[in-house]
Amino acid sequence: MSKTLIRGAKVLGGEPQDVLIDGETITQVGTGLSAEGAEVVEAGGKVLLPGLVDLHTHLREPGREDSETVLTGTRAAASGGYTNVFAMANTFPVADTAGVVEQVWRLGKEHGYCDVQPIGAVTVGLEGRKLAELGAMHESAAGVTVFSDDGKCVHDAVIMRRALEYVKAFDGVVAQHAQEPRLTEGAQMNEGVVSAELGLGGWPAVAEESVIARDVLLADHVGSRVHICHLSTAGSVEIVRWAKSRGIRVTAEVTPHHLLLTDELVRSYNPVYKVNPPLRTERDVVALREALADGTIDIVATDHAPHPHEDKDCEWAAAAMGMVGLETALSVVQETMVDTGLLDWAGVAERMSFAPARIGRAEGHGRPVSAGEPANLTLVDTAYRGPVDPAGFASRSRNTPYEGRELPGRVTHTWLRGKATLVDGKLT
């Protein structure tokens, strides 16, 4: 087994230290460590974080390999500093059986760029009418702990209650895509001043907030865990804050794009800005940043949603919703949270590694950078600043809203259990 000495890295943004990896494990953390027999990575000035964990990734395989595959998606993940991703269930066929989740899990094992934890569907075919095989998926080789109909809302309160009751038996969690379907029929963007001026169908904040309010009450009634996907409005923040003050077992995520972009961008009619939930107002963006900083929102999750060129290079109304995010997430968080003084790097590690690993029960991930821990790590050149060039993405799709935009920070190295998956910004 090989040895690697990471020399002079600022562990979680702190004082420079050396980190010695031997095989799959961190064996020493300190200063002046011996480099004998080890490959040395000079990390002066760079920040060393635990490998990032994404609780919300769309890998598209099986069924939409024209958008992404487990291989290309995990290569994109490694490029962005991730060592573990949770793959959403809205594939073709839907990941609503043990067989499909095991297929996705095994593909992740075979490719080896990061661990892939499948998310199981809550309902059969994401149709919202009948519970899927939750127990069988949990008992499968994939060991599913997170269930979601993401892309669709579990809108039936009885079905949602039953799902919460079922997963409680094995400490699972239901991740809700909060979107009241009747309130968003024909919706194209955030409902507000911009939608009125453009004449586009509005997506009201209450369509998200009403579902979150219902589901935190259901979780309280059942005593189970509920996770809110891609929370996007100031009102949603207040509901989650209230629920947490009551001791309700709710966690929430925000995407990088909802921390940075607003509905004003839709004035361009560029479908790259079309996403679900939609880009909101500047007031919402400020509230989301503050909530992520104070812990009301627990984690950052990418909602990496790759689409082929033809699904985005079309008129706004016909375009698919979604943005790729794995390769830019850390840079956006640096710009919106670290460079603004709202979070330090230890706070970033909590929200992009420790907390998502806890929520998803991702064994071996989200662990401290200390001796005896698995060597799942990412090294970041925080001084770098440059334009985003999607032509260099490892993802199969290029639907990024940041093309040509200057962003700070660049992941230079990623290690998965001691094996380098990214070296000097290049995949191994």
Stockholm file with secondary structure:
# STOCKHOLM 1.0

chainA/1-428         MSKTLIRGAKVLGGEPQDVLIDGETITQVGTGLSAEGAEVVEAGGKVLLPGLVDLHTHLREPGREDSETVLTGTRAAASGGYTNVFAMANTFPVADTAGVVEQVWRLGKEHGYCDVQPIGAVTVGLEGRKLAELGAMHESAAGVTVFSDDGKCVHDAVIMRRALEYVKAFDGVVAQHAQEPRLTEGAQMNEGVVSAELGLGGWPAVAEESVIARDVLLADHVGSRVHICHLSTAGSVEIVRWAKSRGIRVTAEVTPHHLLLTDELVRSYNPVYKVNPPLRTERDVVALREALADGTIDIVATDHAPHPHEDKDCEWAAAAMGMVGLETALSVVQETMVDTGLLDWAGVAERMSFAPARIGRAEGHGRPVSAGEPANLTLVDTAYRGPVDPAGFASRSRNTPYEGRELPGRVTHTWLRGKATLVDGKLT
#=GR chainA/1-428 SS CCEEEEEEEEETTSSEEEEEEETTEEEEEESSCCCTTSEEEECTTCEEEECEEEEEECCCTTTCTTTCCHHHHHHHHHHTTEEEEEECSCSSSCSCSHHHHHHHHHHHHHHCSSEEEECBCSBGGGCSSSBCCHHHHHHSTTCCCEECCTTSCCCCHHHHHHHHHHHHTTTCEEEECCCCGGGGTTCCEESSHHHHHHTCCEECHHHHHHHHHHHHHHHHHHTCEEEECSCCCHHHHHHHHHHHHTTCCEEEEECHHHHHCCGGGGGGCCGGGCCSSCCCCHHHHHHHHHHHHHTSSCEECCCBCCCCHHHHSSCGGGSCCCBCCTTTHHHHHIIIIITTTSCCHHHHHIIIIIHHHHHHTCTTCSCCSSTTSBCCEEEEEEEEEEEBCGGGCSSSCCCCTTBTCEEEEEEEEEEETTEEEEETTEEC
#=GC SS_cons         CCEEEEEEEEETTSSEEEEEEETTEEEEEESSCCCTTSEEEECTTCEEEECEEEEEECCCTTTCTTTCCHHHHHHHHHHTTEEEEEECSCSSSCSCSHHHHHHHHHHHHHHCSSEEEECBCSBGGGCSSSBCCHHHHHHSTTCCCEECCTTSCCCCHHHHHHHHHHHHTTTCEEEECCCCGGGGTTCCEESSHHHHHHTCCEECHHHHHHHHHHHHHHHHHHTCEEEECSCCCHHHHHHHHHHHHTTCCEEEEECHHHHHCCGGGGGGCCGGGCCSSCCCCHHHHHHHHHHHHHTSSCEECCCBCCCCHHHHSSCGGGSCCCBCCTTTHHHHHIIIIITTTSCCHHHHHIIIIIHHHHHHTCTTCSCCSSTTSBCCEEEEEEEEEEEBCGGGCSSSCCCCTTBTCEEEEEEEEEEETTEEEEETTEEC
//
